[in-house]
């Protein structure tokens, strides 16, 4: 089970070597998404406790042993704290400590532990382990056929299915807390793509600045930002800096008339926001007017006009209660703990 600790420690290569040495299936939590390319034959998908796909949930919950590499057990990251794997069947590996059963051993670096484990483990043949690859099970993946229905109103599911076939390899994908994050989590990312999502504090507005930083730090990549209308209003001025610096960012604003994730937990007028004409914002900040799409045909027209090596802005419209099953389930779980 891989998570953000592996990313933070820069241990991707060591973890890949461990996978090669073991042959075992692995999953990631949301914060560890894309630590290894998601078409890896041993990758089974995203694990979020009770919010997981059935195959992933059953495979992890019923495993003889689960090793957590750098897992941070926050509410979003654990499906509302529904990861209940007992200590007797799990090992927790962190930056400088390892827990085995009820004993904790300090001063053991994660890198050393992974390397030593890889050298000692007996390799299993993945073909004998009934591994159902994420590339054949994720909700939104490039291997699925997608034929746009010209006059069909857009839905969250169809938007992310389309982008699973549109995002090129060697990209950065940033997804805002809420509808965007939970839809992107179940979207297969192409090779050599970095995924960024805020599931520690769940800070809304975080991703606009994060996308700006990612684009400036990795100018050889295209950065895709999926963000809701409410979150965009918090730190919208960073778009001006993107335009000024010629950042290669494609922004997709999900206009769902307010805070949908909050509506799924507890609805009320406090989830409503002042409507903006979001597609006009790039023009306000000195750039080119953005595109809008309410139907699948309009989405195709917009995407066909974009170029990955420049700034693009797209406002898409969905119903205010439209969300993935993953987010709906998470909303129910969070409502119970509020």
N, C-alpha and C positions, 0 to 999 in steps of 0.2 A: 504494500500500500504506500504509494508515493505522495508526498505533499510538498508544501512550500519550503520546508527545511532543506530539502535537496536542491531546490533552485537557489536559495539564499547562499548555500555553501558551495555552489558551483560544482556539484558532484554528478552531473548528468552522465559523463563518460564512465565513471565508476559504477553507476547504477546500471547502465547498459551492459557493462561487462558482467555484472552480477546476474542480470537476466539471461545473458548468453550462457553463463556457466550453470545456471539452475534449470532453465527450460520451463520455469513455473509461470502460471498466469499472474497478472498483476492488474490492479486498478489504481486510479488516482482519486483523491478528494478534489474538490473544485479548485482549491488554492494550488494544487500541484498539476493542474491541467497543462499538457504539452511538455512536461518534463522529459518525455520520450515521444517521438513521432507517433501519432495516434493510429497509423496503419501498421504498427508493430504487431506481428502475429501472436504475441502473448498478451496484448493489451485487451482487456475485456470491457473497459468503460469507466464511467464515473460512479463512485460509491458515495452515497449520502444517507446512510442508514435506511430508515423506512421510506425515504424519498427516492431510492434507487430504482432502476429498472429491475424487474423481478429476477432475471437471470443473475445480474450482478449481485443483488442483495442475497440471494440464496447461496451463491458461490462463496461469498465472503463470510456470511454469518455461519455457514456450516463447515467452514474450513477446519482442518485439524490444527492449523497454526496460522496466525496472521501476524506479519511483521509490519509495523508502522514505521516508515522512514520519514522523520521530520514532520509528523502530523500535528497541526494546531487545531484543537477541538473546540472551535467556536460554534455558535448557533447555526449560521448559514452553512458552514463547512461540514456539519454533522447531521444535516436534515433535522434541525430543531432538537439537537442532543439525543438523537435516536440511534446512535452507534453504541451498542451495549455488548461488545465483545469482552468476555471476562479475561482477567489478567492471566489465568492459568492456561489460556490458549492464545496468548498474544505476547509480542515483544515490542517495546517502544524504544526506538533509536532516535536520539536527539543530537544536537551539535557536540556536546561533551558529556553525554551520559547515556546509559543503556538500562532499561528496566526489563528484567526477565522474571516472570511470575511476580512474587511479592518483594523481590530484591532489586535495589537500584545501585548501579555501579557508576561512580563519577570518574571524570578524567579520561574517558574513552571517547576519542573523536569519531564522528560518524564515518569519515573517510577510511580510517583504519579498520573499523568494524566491517564495513562493506567489503573491503579488499580481502580481509581475512576470511570472511564468510564465503566469498566467491571461490577462494582457494580450497576450502574444506568441503563444500557442498557437493553432493552427488547429482550429476545432471540427469534430469528426466526428459524423456522425449515428449515435446509438446503435443505431438499427434496422438498420444495415448491419454491425454488429460482432458479431453472433451472441452477444449477451449473454444468458446464462441466469440470470435473477434469483434471488437467494437466497430470495425469497418463494415460489419454485416448486421449490426444491431443498433447503432446510434440513431436517434430519432431523425436527424437531418444529416445526410451524407451525400457525397458526390456520386456514389454508386447507384443512387436512386434516380429513376427517370424524372425529369421535370419538364412539363410542357405548359407554358403559360396560357391561361384562359383570359383572353383579351379584356372582357368586361367584368371579370370576377373581382369583387372587392377584396382588398388585401387582408390577410390574416397573419398573425405572428408566425404560425407554423410555415406558411408558404413563403414568407419573407426569408426566414432562415434556411429553408430548404433551397431557395434560389441562391443565397449567398454561399452555401456550402459548395456550390459549383462555380462560383464567381471569384472568390478570394484566391489569389495565386499562391504558389509556394513561396517560401522565404518572405513571409509577411509578419506583421504584428497585429494582433486582434485585441482590442480593449473593449470590455463590456461593463456597462454601468449596473450598479445594484438595482435589482428589480426584474422587470420583464426581459430586458436585454441580457442580463447575466444568466438567468436560468434557461433562456433559449439558447444562448451561445454555448452554455455548458454541455448541452446535448447535441451540439453541432460538431461534426468531424472537422478538425483543422488539417490543412494540407501540410506536407513535409516542411520541416525547418521553419515552423511558425511558432511564435511566442505568444502566449495568452496571458492577459493581465486582467484581473478582476478584484474588486475590493470585498472580500468576504471575511475580513477580520473585524473591522469596525463597521462595515456596511455604510460607509460615508457616501452620501449622495453628492454629486458634483465632482467627485474625485477624478473621474475618468477623463474629463476635458483637459485638465492639467496633465494627467498621466499620458494621454495621447500626444499632447504637445511635447512632453519630455521624451517619449519613446521615438517620435519622429525626428527630433533633433539629435538624439543619441545614436540612432541607426538610420542615417540618411539613405543607405543603400536599400532599405526595405520600404514597402508601402504599409502604412498604418491604417487600420480600419477601426473606427469608433462607432459602437452601437450604444445609443443613449436615449433615455426617455425625455419627454418634454419638460417635466418637473425638475429633473436633475440638471438639465441643460441651463435652466434659468439661474442656477446657483452660481456658476462660474463661467458664464457664457463669454466673458470678455477675452478669454484665452484664445478664442477663434481669431481675434484681431492679430495676436502674436503669430499664430500659424500662418496667416495670410502674409504678414510682413516678412516672415522668414522663408516663404515658399515651401512650406512643409508638405510632404507627400502624404496627406491625410484624406481619407474618405469618411465623412461623417454621415451616419444614418440616424436621423432623429425619429423615434417612434412617437408620433403624436397620438396619444390615447386619452387626451383630455384629463390629465391629472396624475395622481400617484396610484397607479393600479396595484402595486404590491401592497400598499397600505389599505386599499379598498378590500383586498382579499383577507386581510387580518381583521380590520374593523372599519366599515365604511361610514362616511359622514361628510358634511360640507367642508371639513378641514382638509380633505383630500383634493379639493378643487383648486385650480390655479387660474390666473389671468391668461387667457389665450393670446399667443403671439403668432405673427406670421413668420414662422421660423425660417422659411426658405429665403426671406429677404435679409436675414442677418448678415450673410457674407457681403452683400452689397453695402449695408450700413457700415461695415468694417473696412470698406475700400476694396473689396474683391468682386467676384462675379456672382450674380444672383444664383441661388440654388434651384434645384429641381424639386418637383412635388410628384407624388404618386398615390392615387387612391385605388387603382386597379392593377391587376397583374400586367396588363398591356402597357400601362403608363410606367410601371417599374422597369420593364424591358427597354422602353424608349430612353429612360433616364440612364440606365446602366450602359447602354450602347453609346451614349454621348460622353461617358467618363473616360479618363485616361489615368492609369495607375501612377504616373510620374508627376501628377499635379494635385492641387487641392480640389476636392469635390464635396458637394453638400447636397444631401437628399432628405426631404421630409416625407415620411410615409404615414398614412393614416390607418388606424385600426380602431375597432370598438374598444371602449374604455375598460371593459371587463375581459377582453381577450388576453389569454395567457396560456402558457404551456401547462400540462398536467403536473410537471415537476414543481412549478411555482405555486399552482393551486394547492398541492399537497403541503408544500412548505408553509403557505399561508395558514392552513388549518393547524399545522403543528405549532407555528409561532403564536397563533391566537390562543392556544391552550396554555402557553407559558407566559403570556403577557399578564 
